[in-house]
Amino acid sequence: MGRKAEAVELINKKLAGQSFLSYQEIATITGYHPKYILKLKKEILHNEIHLEHGNKNRKPVNTITEQEKKYIVDLYRRSNVSIRKFCKFYGKRSYSCIYNVLKEADLIHRN
């Protein structure tokens, strides 16, 4: 059981009168700040509690597409410049992003 689930369970027991722990003690047990425990209590009372993050299993919006990866690889293959100069020329993505795309395509070999 995760810390948040444990905290929610302890708060629910306290609200139901099945536990005599204080919110400070619940915070100490779970490792959360007492203010966060009170925030969780408020969410429980308003039935707004979520144990899972809302963006879980979603693809990040700034992920590079396969089409752009292919374009970068093709463009780099046709050039004969260093990676740094290529990154300055391309300009849309960071050095590390382009480096990782080229490394994934086996165009860069570290000694």
C-alpha positions in Angstrom: 0.0 0.0 0.0 1.3 3.4 -0.9 1.8 6.2 1.6 -1.1 8.2 0.2 -3.4 5.2 0.4 -2.3 4.6 3.9 -3.0 8.2 4.9 -6.4 8.1 3.3 -7.3 4.9 5.1 -6.2 6.4 8.5 -8.1 9.6 7.8 -11.2 7.7 6.9 -10.9 5.7 10.1 -10.6 8.9 12.1 -13.6 10.4 10.4 -15.6 7.3 11.1 -14.7 7.4 14.8 -12.8 4.1 14.6 -9.4 5.7 15.4 -8.2 8.2 18.0 -5.1 9.2 16.2 -4.6 12.9 15.7 -3.9 14.4 12.3 -0.3 15.2 13.5 0.2 11.5 14.4 -1.2 10.5 11.0 1.3 12.9 9.4 4.1 11.3 11.4 3.1 7.8 10.6 2.8 8.4 6.8 5.7 10.9 6.5 3.5 13.7 5.1 3.3 17.3 6.3 0.3 17.9 8.6 -1.0 20.6 6.2 -1.1 17.9 3.5 -3.0 15.6 5.8 -5.7 18.3 6.3 -5.8 18.8 2.5 -6.4 15.1 2.0 -9.1 15.3 4.7 -10.8 18.1 2.8 -10.6 16.1 -0.5 -12.1 13.1 1.2 -15.0 15.1 2.7 -15.8 16.6 -0.7 -15.3 13.2 -2.4 -12.5 14.6 -4.7 -9.8 12.2 -3.7 -7.6 10.6 -6.4 -4.9 8.1 -5.5 -3.4 8.1 -9.0 -1.9 11.0 -10.8 -4.1 12.4 -13.6 -1.3 12.3 -16.3 -0.3 8.7 -15.6 0.1 6.6 -18.8 -0.1 9.7 -21.1 2.5 10.5 -23.6 4.3 13.9 -23.0 3.2 16.7 -25.3 6.8 17.6 -26.3 7.7 14.1 -27.3 9.5 13.9 -30.7 7.5 12.2 -33.4 8.8 9.3 -35.4 8.4 11.4 -38.5 10.6 14.1 -37.1 13.2 11.5 -36.0 13.3 10.1 -39.5 13.7 13.6 -40.9 16.6 14.4 -38.5 18.4 11.1 -39.3 18.0 11.6 -43.1 19.1 15.2 -42.9 22.2 14.3 -40.8 23.1 11.5 -43.2 23.2 13.9 -46.1 25.4 16.4 -44.2 29.0 16.1 -43.3 29.2 18.5 -40.3 29.7 17.9 -36.6 26.8 17.2 -34.3 27.1 20.7 -32.7 26.9 22.5 -36.1 24.0 20.3 -37.1 22.1 21.2 -33.9 22.7 24.9 -34.5 21.5 24.5 -38.1 18.4 22.4 -37.1 17.5 24.7 -34.2 14.1 23.2 -33.4 15.3 20.7 -30.8 18.0 20.6 -28.1 21.4 19.1 -28.6 20.6 16.2 -26.2 17.4 15.4 -28.1 19.2 15.3 -31.5 22.1 13.4 -30.0 19.8 10.8 -28.6 18.0 10.4 -32.0 21.3 10.0 -33.9 22.7 7.6 -31.3 19.5 5.5 -31.5 20.0 5.4 -35.3 23.6 4.2 -34.8 25.1 7.3 -36.4 27.2 8.2 -33.4 29.8 6.0 -32.0 31.5 6.9 -28.7 35.1 5.8 -28.3 
